[in-house]
């Protein structure tokens, strides 16, 4: 049974999740799905501690990302009620910066764009962030195209929201920004992160 699971290829798409499973000889593959039709599925991984358990990260119908969990190799799924899931934003409530941690996890590989001034960026920035000050995104949009989402960050969220709007107007279809900026990140995610003054 575990061997069959190891040869199942899970595929996350903007239109749900699909599986590719081989026949017993591995000569032909069968495509099954979609599951979670209408959800954007970012990753599906097998829990290394529990081989029967799968975790799926998806953008569901509410403002924040969600982690779904299957304990039977993907036959049935339930929304995770404890970490690594994040609390959903309530009606009329804005999503919290901690929910954006989901987008910054390894494997999803977003393009993280820091739109603060160069001196702010050089003082301290998130690991892997690209330095593209707010005045430059329109000239550098070619760097933001492709399947990887672009996530804009700044000190408090205003500049990143403006940069996100520029990118969306220019056709970058998977752009987001860190609400509350790096100040909120430092307050809720990484208290040791020092944010340079504007």
N, C-alpha and C positions, 0 to 999 in steps of 0.2 A: 504493500500500500504506500509506504513512504517513497519508494522508487517511482511510482506513478505520479506522485505529487511533485517530485523533483523534475519530471519531464513536462510538466504543465507550464506553459508560458502564459502569464497573465498580462493583459495589455490594457492600460488606462488611456482613455481618449476623452475628448470633449463631449462625446455622445454616450458615455457609459463605459463599462468594463467588458472585455471579451477574453475568452481563453482559446488557446491553441493546444490541442492534445494529440499526441501521436498514436498510431495503431501499435499493436504489440511488437512489430518489427521495426518501427520508427521510419517507415518508408512513406507514409502519407499522414497528413495532419488534418484534424477536423476543427473548424472554427465554430465556437459556441458563443451565444450572447445576442444582444447586449443585456447586461445586468445593470441596474441603476440608470436606466435610460433617462436622459434629461439632466443627469449630474455630470459635472466635470470631474473625472477621476485622475488624480495626480500620480499616486503610486499605490502599488499593491505589493506587500512583502510578506514573507513567511516569518513568523516569530522564531528566532533561532533557539529560544528556550523551550518552545512547545511546537513541535513540527506540525501538529494538526491545526494550529492557530494561524489565521491570516489577518493582517491589518490593512485596511484600505483608507487612504486619505482622499477625501472628495469635497468638492464645493457643492453643497446641497442648496435647498431653497431659502435658507436663512442667511444673514449677513456673514457669519463666520465659517471657517472650514470645519469639517467634521471628520472624525476617525470612526470607521466602522470595523467591527470585529466578527470574525467567523471562527467557530470552534470545531467545524466539521469540514475543513478543507474547501470552503467556499460555497457549500450548498445553501446555507442560511446565514444571514448577516443581521447584526444588531448594532445600533449606535453605541459606541463605547461610553460608559458612564463615569469612568475614572481616567486619570492620565493614561495614555497620551492625549485624550480628548480635551477640548477646551469648552468652558461654559459658553453656551450660545448667548448672543446679545438678545435682550428682551425687546418687546414691542416698543418702538420709539427710542430705544437705547442704542448709542453708537457702539461699534465694535471696539474692544480694548486692544491696546498695542500688543499685549501678550498673545493674542490670537494670531498675530502675524508671525510668531515663532514658527508656526507650521510651514510657512512659505520659505523659511530660511534653513530648513533641515537639509542635510546632505542627500543627494539622490535626485532632488527636484531641480537643483542647479538654476536658480533664478539669476537674472542679471540685476545686481544690486547697484543702484545709481545714487550716489551722494551728491546732492545739488547745492550744498553749502559752498561758501567761498573757499578758495584753495587753502588759506591759512587755517580755517576751521577744520578742514579735512586733514591737513597735515598734523594738527594738534592731536587728533584721535578720530578714528573711524572704525566702522564695523569691518571685520575681516572679509576680504574678497570684494569690498565695495570699489566701484569705479568712480573716479573724480570727474564729474561733469557739472560745473557750476550752472546755476539756473539760466544764465544768458546763452548757454551753448546747446541745449537739447535739440533745438530746431535744426542746427547745422550738423548735428551728430546722430540724427535719427537712424541712419543706416546701421549703426552699432546695436540698435535696439530691435531690429527685425528678427524674425525667426520664431521658433516654437517656445523658446524660453520666456517666461514672464518677466517683465521689467518692474522692479519695485523701487520707488523713489523714496529717499529719506532726506531729512534736513533736521534742523535744531528743534523746531516746535510743530512742524506739520504744514505750515502755510506755503513755503516754497516747494515742498514736495508735492502738495496738492496741485499747485500751478503747473509744475513740470509734468505731472500725470495727465492733466487736462490737455496740455500741448501734445503729448504722445498719443493720446486717444484720438484727438482731432486729426492727427497725421496718419492714422491707420494702424498704430500699434495696438492690436486687439486684446492683449493680455497685459494691462498695466495696472498697477496699484500703488498706494503710498502708505507709509507708516503713520497712522493717526497719532497725533500728539508728538511725533518726531522722536529724536534721540533723547529728549528730556523724559518723555514717557517711557522709553525703552530703559533708561537708567533707573527710573523709579519703580518699574514693575518687573523687569526682566533681569537686568544686570546692575545692581547697586554700585559696583565698582567702576562702572563706565563713566568717565569724566567727559562732559560735553563742553566744548570750547564756547566762550561767549560770542555772540553774533557781532 
